[in-house]
Amino acid sequence: MGLQWFSQAGLLWFWVWYLTWKRADLNRISTDTPLLNDLGWANRLTLLRGYLIALTGGFLFQPDIQGFISWIPGLLYGAAAILDRVDGFVARRSKQTTLLGAELDTVFDALGLLVAPLLAIVMGKIHWSYLSLSFAFYIFNWGIYWRCKHGLNIYPLMPSQLRRALAGFQMGFVALALLPCFAPQQTVVCGFAFLIPVVLGFTFDWLVVSGRINGESVGAKLFFSRLVKISRNIFQPCLRIFLFVGSIFMLYKADIFEPPGSIFLTLSLVLGISLVLLGSAGRVGALIVLLLLAGSAAPITPLSIGLLCSGAWLLLLGTGRFSLWQWDDVWVNRQDGASA
């Protein structure tokens, strides 16, 4: 096991180094500024994130991992996911946001969302269809390259705060799914819930980039503005009500938490669904609900599937209208350190 892990991690480590070396001429603030003398702390953290992904990949295709070692892949990739937020904060706070950092950030996001989901599939934690998300980035960029090579137009994407947030949530989900404390049958369902919005997003972005949808047209902007309003005013509030009522019904009908600690876990679930219903830090409440359901003994039923999907979509989209306190929406969408 040790030799296989070292070999796989070493190959991925070299690939991370090569991707960085290949883009060394981008270590500048903008295209018309000179190269910087060193990488800077932000780029070093981004590079560290790439190396953590390489260490995670060392566990690919290993025999059944047992004991404390089974926690290591999820913790490694979880650290990489946290650094994805930290490196941007450091870059903006130090006023050293470089072209290299922006490029490597995207490249390592894609690499991590290929390596970690593949490992989760091998471990039986998510369905193989999740790889459609892993390959979407590469297929999307190959499609742009193909259009450029054949002299076809490339159209700019519409600005979207959701696009970046979805990628961050995917990394967090896969990191948690890799942990042994969460049941495979629950994480598989969550995988589908997290997958669907991103695949739809990539499909829409491709239609815009390829010119099949004119993202700059008044009609397109009006359509998506209405779609956002419908989601915020109707869909997201309905998800909150369903999550609250469905969870209460499940608690009443079945013992989903096993002793010891069942009372504490039940109270935690009630707290989570209450935050969701009130829309007071609702994303935090949705996360609490997802963690508790994914680690519980709840059987997979249409109700539990609906609850897991509702929790995942509320985490991704927010709680929408009629919410009391949405500071978590601000945190998800802001750029840490930008005000410094």
C-alpha positions in Angstrom: 0.0 0.0 0.0 2.8 2.4 0.9 4.6 2.1 -2.4 1.4 2.4 -4.4 0.4 5.5 -2.5 3.8 7.1 -2.8 3.9 6.4 -6.6 0.5 7.8 -7.3 0.9 10.8 -5.1 4.4 11.4 -6.6 3.0 11.4 -10.1 0.3 13.8 -9.2 2.8 15.9 -7.3 4.9 16.2 -10.4 1.8 17.1 -12.5 1.0 19.9 -10.1 4.6 21.2 -10.4 4.5 20.9 -14.2 1.2 22.8 -14.4 2.7 25.6 -12.3 6.0 25.7 -14.1 4.2 25.8 -17.5 2.4 29.0 -16.4 5.4 30.7 -14.7 5.3 33.7 -17.1 1.8 34.6 -15.6 3.3 35.5 -12.3 2.4 39.1 -12.7 -0.4 41.5 -11.7 -1.6 42.1 -15.2 -0.4 41.5 -18.8 1.4 44.9 -19.0 3.3 44.6 -15.7 6.7 42.9 -15.1 7.2 39.5 -13.6 7.2 39.3 -9.9 10.4 38.3 -8.1 8.8 35.4 -6.2 5.5 33.5 -6.0 4.2 35.3 -3.0 2.3 33.7 -0.1 -1.0 33.5 -1.9 0.4 31.5 -4.8 2.3 29.3 -2.4 -0.9 28.5 -0.7 -2.5 27.7 -4.0 0.4 25.4 -4.8 0.1 23.8 -1.4 -3.6 23.1 -2.3 -2.4 21.3 -5.4 0.0 19.2 -3.4 -2.8 18.3 -0.9 -4.8 17.1 -3.9 -1.9 15.0 -5.0 -1.6 13.4 -1.6 -5.3 12.7 -1.7 -4.9 11.0 -5.1 -2.3 8.6 -3.6 -5.2 6.7 -2.0 -6.8 6.0 -5.4 -7.3 2.3 -6.3 -6.1 1.2 -2.9 -7.4 -1.9 -1.1 -10.1 -1.3 1.5 -8.8 1.4 3.8 -9.5 0.8 7.5 -9.0 2.5 10.8 -7.7 6.0 11.3 -6.2 6.0 7.8 -9.7 6.0 6.4 -10.0 9.6 7.7 -6.9 10.9 6.0 -8.2 11.3 2.3 -11.2 13.4 3.4 -9.1 15.5 5.8 -6.5 16.2 3.1 -9.0 17.2 0.5 -11.0 19.1 3.1 -7.8 21.1 3.9 -7.4 21.8 0.1 -11.0 23.0 -0.1 -10.5 25.4 2.8 -7.3 26.8 1.2 -9.3 27.5 -1.9 -10.9 30.3 0.1 -7.8 31.3 2.1 -5.5 31.8 -0.9 -7.8 34.4 -2.4 -8.1 36.2 0.9 -4.3 36.4 1.2 -3.9 37.5 -2.4 -6.4 40.4 -2.0 -5.2 41.4 1.5 -1.5 41.5 0.3 -2.6 43.3 -2.9 -0.8 40.6 -4.9 -3.6 39.1 -7.1 -1.7 37.6 -10.0 -2.7 36.1 -13.3 -0.8 32.9 -12.2 -2.9 32.6 -9.1 -6.2 33.0 -11.0 -5.1 30.4 -13.5 -3.9 27.9 -11.0 -7.0 28.4 -8.9 -9.2 27.2 -11.8 -6.8 24.4 -12.8 -6.5 23.0 -9.3 -10.2 23.2 -8.8 -10.7 21.1 -11.8 -7.9 18.6 -10.8 -9.3 18.3 -7.3 -12.8 17.7 -8.6 -11.5 14.9 -10.8 -9.2 13.2 -8.3 -11.4 13.4 -5.1 -14.7 12.3 -6.8 -12.9 9.4 -8.5 -11.6 8.3 -5.1 -15.2 8.7 -3.6 -16.6 6.5 -6.4 -14.0 3.8 -5.7 -15.0 3.9 -2.0 -18.7 3.6 -3.0 -19.5 7.1 -1.6 -20.9 8.6 -4.8 -22.3 7.4 -8.1 -20.0 7.1 -11.1 -22.3 9.7 -12.9 -20.7 12.4 -10.7 -17.7 12.2 -13.0 -19.8 14.1 -15.6 -19.1 17.1 -13.4 -15.4 16.2 -13.1 -15.0 16.1 -16.9 -17.3 19.1 -17.6 -14.5 21.6 -17.1 -12.1 19.8 -19.5 -14.9 19.2 -22.1 -15.9 22.9 -21.8 -12.4 24.1 -22.4 -11.8 21.6 -25.2 -15.0 22.9 -26.9 -13.6 26.5 -26.7 -10.3 25.4 -28.2 -12.1 23.5 -31.0 -14.2 26.5 -31.9 -11.1 28.8 -31.9 -9.2 26.3 -34.1 -12.0 26.2 -36.6 -12.5 30.0 -36.7 -15.8 30.0 -34.8 -16.8 32.8 -32.5 -16.5 32.6 -28.7 -19.0 34.7 -26.8 -18.5 36.0 -23.3 -20.3 34.4 -20.4 -22.9 36.3 -18.4 -21.6 37.4 -15.0 -22.7 35.1 -12.2 -21.9 34.9 -8.5 -23.4 31.5 -8.3 -20.9 29.9 -10.6 -17.9 30.2 -8.2 -20.0 29.4 -5.2 -21.2 26.1 -6.7 -17.6 25.0 -7.3 -16.7 25.7 -3.7 -19.7 23.7 -2.4 -18.8 20.7 -4.6 -15.4 20.6 -3.0 -16.9 20.8 0.4 -19.4 18.0 -0.3 -16.8 15.6 -1.8 -14.4 16.2 1.2 -17.2 15.3 3.6 -18.4 12.4 1.5 -14.9 10.9 1.8 -15.1 10.8 5.6 -16.0 7.3 7.0 -18.7 8.7 9.4 -21.2 9.4 6.6 -23.2 6.5 5.2 -22.7 5.7 1.5 -26.4 5.4 0.7 -26.9 8.9 2.0 -23.9 10.5 0.3 -24.9 8.9 -3.1 -28.2 10.7 -2.9 -26.5 14.0 -1.9 -24.1 13.5 -4.9 -27.0 13.6 -7.3 -28.5 16.7 -5.6 -25.2 18.5 -5.8 -24.5 17.4 -9.4 -27.7 18.5 -11.1 -27.3 22.3 -10.7 -23.7 22.3 -11.8 -24.3 20.2 -14.9 -27.2 22.5 -15.8 -24.9 25.5 -15.3 -22.2 24.1 -17.6 -24.8 23.3 -20.2 -26.2 26.8 -20.1 -22.7 28.4 -20.2 -21.8 26.3 -23.3 -25.0 27.5 -25.0 -23.9 31.1 -24.3 -20.2 30.6 -25.3 -21.2 28.9 -28.5 -23.7 31.6 -29.4 -26.8 29.4 -29.2 -28.1 31.7 -26.5 -27.3 35.4 -26.8 -26.4 36.3 -23.2 -26.4 40.0 -24.0 -29.9 40.1 -25.4 -32.7 41.8 -23.5 -34.9 38.7 -23.9 -32.3 36.4 -22.3 -31.6 38.8 -19.4 -35.3 39.2 -18.8 -35.9 35.4 -18.8 -33.1 34.6 -16.4 -34.1 37.6 -14.2 -37.6 36.1 -14.0 -36.1 32.6 -13.3 -34.1 34.0 -10.4 -37.2 35.7 -9.0 -39.3 32.5 -9.2 -36.6 30.6 -7.5 -36.2 33.2 -4.7 -39.9 33.9 -4.2 -41.4 30.4 -4.6 -38.9 27.5 -5.1 -36.6 28.2 -2.2 -39.3 29.1 0.4 -41.1 25.9 -0.6 -38.0 23.9 -0.1 -37.7 25.3 3.4 -41.3 24.3 4.3 -40.8 20.8 2.9 -37.6 20.3 4.8 -39.2 21.4 8.1 -42.4 19.4 7.8 -40.7 16.4 6.3 -38.0 16.3 9.0 -40.7 16.6 11.8 -42.6 13.7 10.2 -39.5 11.6 9.9 -38.6 12.2 13.6 -42.2 11.3 14.6 -42.4 8.1 12.5 -38.9 6.6 12.9 -35.9 6.6 15.2 -33.3 7.9 12.8 -30.6 8.4 15.5 -29.2 5.6 17.5 -28.1 5.9 21.1 -25.9 7.1 22.6 -26.4 10.8 21.8 -29.8 10.4 20.1 -31.5 13.1 22.2 -28.6 15.6 21.4 -28.7 14.7 17.7 -32.5 15.1 17.6 -32.3 18.5 19.2 -29.6 19.5 16.7 -31.8 18.5 13.8 -34.7 20.5 15.3 -32.3 23.5 15.6 -31.2 23.0 11.9 -34.7 22.8 10.5 -35.8 25.8 12.6 -33.0 27.9 11.2 -34.0 26.9 7.7 -37.7 27.6 8.2 -37.1 31.0 9.7 -34.4 31.8 7.1 -32.0 32.8 9.9 -28.6 31.6 8.8 -30.6 29.1 6.7 -27.5 27.8 4.8 -26.0 26.9 8.2 -29.2 25.2 9.2 -29.3 23.3 5.9 -25.7 22.1 6.5 -26.6 20.9 10.0 -29.6 18.9 8.6 -27.5 17.4 5.8 -24.7 16.3 8.2 -27.1 14.8 10.6 -29.1 12.9 8.0 -26.0 11.7 6.1 -24.6 10.3 9.4 -27.9 8.8 10.6 -29.5 5.4 10.4 -32.4 6.8 8.4 -33.4 4.4 5.6 -33.5 5.6 2.0 -37.1 6.4 1.2 -38.7 8.9 -1.1 -39.1 11.2 1.9 -35.4 10.9 2.9 -34.3 11.5 -0.7 -36.5 14.6 -0.8 -35.0 15.9 2.5 -31.4 15.3 1.4 -32.1 17.0 -2.0 -33.9 19.9 -0.3 -31.1 20.4 2.1 -28.4 20.3 -0.6 -30.3 22.8 -2.9 -30.9 25.2 0.0 -27.2 25.1 0.9 -26.4 25.9 -2.8 -29.1 28.5 -3.4 -29.9 30.0 0.0 -33.3 30.3 1.6 -34.8 33.0 -0.6 -37.6 35.4 0.3 -39.2 35.7 3.7 -35.8 35.0 5.4 -35.0 36.8 8.6 -31.2 36.9 8.5 -29.1 36.1 5.4 -25.6 36.8 6.5 -24.5 33.5 5.1 -25.6 34.6 1.6 -23.3 37.6 2.0 -20.4 35.4 3.2 -20.8 32.9 0.3 -20.8 35.6 -2.4 -18.2 38.0 -1.0 -14.5 38.1 -1.9 -12.6 37.8 1.4 -10.0 40.5 1.8 -11.3 42.6 -1.1 -12.1 45.6 1.2 -8.6 45.8 2.6 
